[in-house]
């Protein structure tokens, strides 16, 4: 069964079925939107205490996780009219601006959904020893993996273009420079070095590559 998922056509049918189940009715879409809003609020609360030390114009690149969830929420909101009309989510309208939105949101969600698996485990002892480890280790990793699950639904109805992929790749590169070149990385219990910077770039390139393979072209 798992071997059949190597076939792109099979993966596409599975993705379409999951998207229909999770996003295909007003009630289910409202639940996913509500959970997305909750994750956004938690993300804003995480970055808010340190945001004052970061220039305002860099906030979209500093608040990585919150921005990723916000982009995902906008993607979900874009299919609301389709679902309210009783149409299938896979038949949601497409356009060049939406292709850019779908692609960047996908890449941001995948990148920062996987990033805690590296960043927290580079100092796993410190996080597990913290009094609030249940939230700041297991909670963070669990909720961020939901980012990836959300992103993987987007290719069921979204599209991409070469320009959108290039834009996403440029943005993740700029984000890495801001985080590790200028030091405006997310709050951590340790000072990150070249190892985390390199891992972040690798995850970013992998996310763009996955977007290229997952989305149909506009």
C-alpha positions in Angstrom: 0.0 0.0 0.0 2.7 2.5 1.0 4.6 1.5 -2.2 1.8 2.8 -4.3 2.3 6.3 -2.9 5.4 6.5 -5.1 3.0 7.0 -8.0 2.3 10.7 -8.4 -1.2 9.9 -9.6 -2.0 7.9 -6.5 -0.5 10.7 -4.2 -2.7 13.2 -6.0 -5.9 11.1 -5.4 -5.0 10.7 -1.8 -4.3 14.4 -1.4 -7.6 15.3 -3.1 -9.5 12.9 -0.8 -8.0 14.4 2.3 -8.6 17.9 1.1 -12.3 17.1 0.4 -12.6 15.5 3.9 -10.9 18.3 5.8 -11.8 21.4 3.7 -14.8 20.2 1.6 -17.7 21.4 3.8 -18.4 24.7 5.5 -18.2 23.0 9.0 -14.9 21.2 8.4 -13.3 24.2 6.8 -14.4 26.4 9.7 -12.8 23.9 12.2 -9.5 24.0 10.3 -9.7 27.8 10.0 -10.3 28.0 13.7 -7.4 25.8 14.6 -5.2 27.9 12.2 -6.3 31.1 14.0 -5.5 29.5 17.3 -2.0 28.5 16.1 -1.5 32.1 14.8 -2.5 33.6 18.2 0.0 31.2 20.0 2.7 32.2 17.5 2.1 35.9 18.0 2.2 35.4 21.8 5.6 33.6 21.4 7.3 36.4 19.4 5.6 39.4 21.0 7.9 39.8 24.0 11.0 40.1 21.9 9.5 41.9 18.9 10.5 45.2 20.3 14.2 44.4 19.8 13.6 43.9 16.0 13.0 46.7 13.4 9.3 46.8 12.5 10.0 46.2 8.8 11.7 42.9 9.7 8.8 41.5 11.7 7.4 39.4 8.8 10.8 37.7 8.5 11.4 37.5 12.3 8.0 36.0 13.3 8.6 33.0 11.1 6.0 30.6 12.5 3.2 33.2 12.9 3.7 34.4 9.4 3.6 30.8 8.0 0.3 30.2 9.8 -1.1 33.6 8.6 -0.2 32.7 5.0 -1.9 29.3 5.4 -5.0 31.0 6.8 -5.2 33.3 3.8 -5.0 30.3 1.5 -7.8 28.6 3.4 -9.9 31.8 3.3 -9.4 31.9 -0.5 -11.4 28.6 -0.9 -14.3 29.7 1.4 -16.4 31.1 -1.5 -16.0 27.8 -3.5 -17.1 25.7 -0.5 -20.0 28.0 0.3 -21.3 27.6 -3.3 -21.3 23.8 -2.7 -18.5 23.2 -5.2 -15.6 20.8 -4.7 -12.4 22.3 -3.1 -10.3 20.8 -5.9 -12.3 23.0 -8.3 -11.4 26.3 -6.5 -10.4 29.0 -9.0 -6.8 29.6 -9.8 -4.8 32.6 -10.9 -1.2 33.9 -11.0 -1.5 35.8 -7.7 -3.0 32.8 -6.0 -0.2 30.6 -7.4 2.3 32.8 -5.7 0.3 32.7 -2.5 -0.1 28.9 -2.6 3.6 28.4 -3.3 5.0 30.8 -0.7 2.6 29.6 2.0 3.4 26.0 1.3 7.2 26.6 1.5 6.9 28.7 4.7 4.7 26.1 6.4 6.9 23.2 5.5 10.1 25.0 6.3 9.0 26.2 9.8 7.0 23.1 10.4 10.2 21.1 10.2 12.6 23.7 11.6 11.9 22.9 15.3 12.8 19.3 14.8 16.4 20.6 14.2 16.6 23.7 16.3 15.2 22.2 19.5 17.0 18.9 19.2 20.4 20.7 18.9 19.9 21.5 22.6 17.4 18.8 23.5 18.8 18.5 27.0 18.1 22.1 27.9 14.6 22.0 26.5 13.6 18.7 28.2 15.1 19.9 31.5 13.0 23.2 31.4 10.0 23.4 33.8 7.7 24.0 30.8 9.2 21.3 28.6 5.7 19.9 27.9 4.8 23.1 26.0 8.2 24.3 24.7 9.4 21.0 23.4 6.6 18.5 22.8 4.0 21.2 22.2 6.1 23.2 19.8 7.1 20.1 17.8 3.6 18.8 17.7 1.9 22.0 16.6 4.6 22.7 14.0 4.2 19.3 12.4 0.6 20.4 11.9 2.0 23.1 9.7 3.3 20.5 7.3 0.1 18.6 7.3 -1.8 21.8 6.4 0.6 22.7 3.6 0.4 19.2 2.0 -3.4 19.9 1.3 -2.7 22.9 -0.8 -1.5 21.1 -4.0 -5.0 19.5 -4.2 -6.4 22.8 -5.4 -3.4 25.2 -5.8 -1.0 25.8 -8.6 2.5 27.1 -8.9 4.7 28.8 -11.5 8.4 29.1 -12.1 8.2 32.7 -10.9 6.4 31.6 -7.7 9.0 29.0 -7.0 11.9 31.4 -7.6 10.2 34.0 -5.3 9.8 31.4 -2.6 13.4 30.4 -2.9 14.6 34.0 -2.8 12.5 34.7 0.3 13.8 31.8 2.3 17.3 32.9 1.4 16.6 36.4 2.6 15.0 35.0 5.8 18.1 33.0 6.5 20.3 36.1 6.2 18.0 38.1 8.5 17.9 35.2 11.1 21.6 34.2 11.2 23.4 37.1 9.5 21.8 39.9 11.4 20.9 37.7 14.5 17.1 38.2 14.3 16.4 34.5 14.7 13.5 33.1 16.7 14.0 33.1 20.5 16.0 30.0 21.6 17.6 28.7 24.8 21.0 28.8 23.1 22.9 30.9 20.6 22.6 29.3 17.1 25.7 28.8 15.0 26.6 27.6 11.5 25.1 24.2 12.0 21.6 25.5 12.5 22.0 28.1 9.7 23.0 25.3 7.3 20.2 23.0 8.4 17.7 25.9 8.0 18.9 26.5 4.4 18.7 22.8 3.6 15.2 22.5 4.9 14.3 25.6 2.9 15.6 24.2 -0.4 13.9 20.9 0.4 10.6 22.8 0.9 10.9 24.6 -2.4 11.8 21.3 -4.2 8.8 19.6 -2.6 6.6 22.5 -3.8 7.9 22.0 -7.3 7.1 18.3 -7.2 3.7 18.6 -5.5 2.0 21.5 -7.3 0.6 21.4 -10.8 1.8 24.3 -13.0 -0.6 27.1 -13.7 
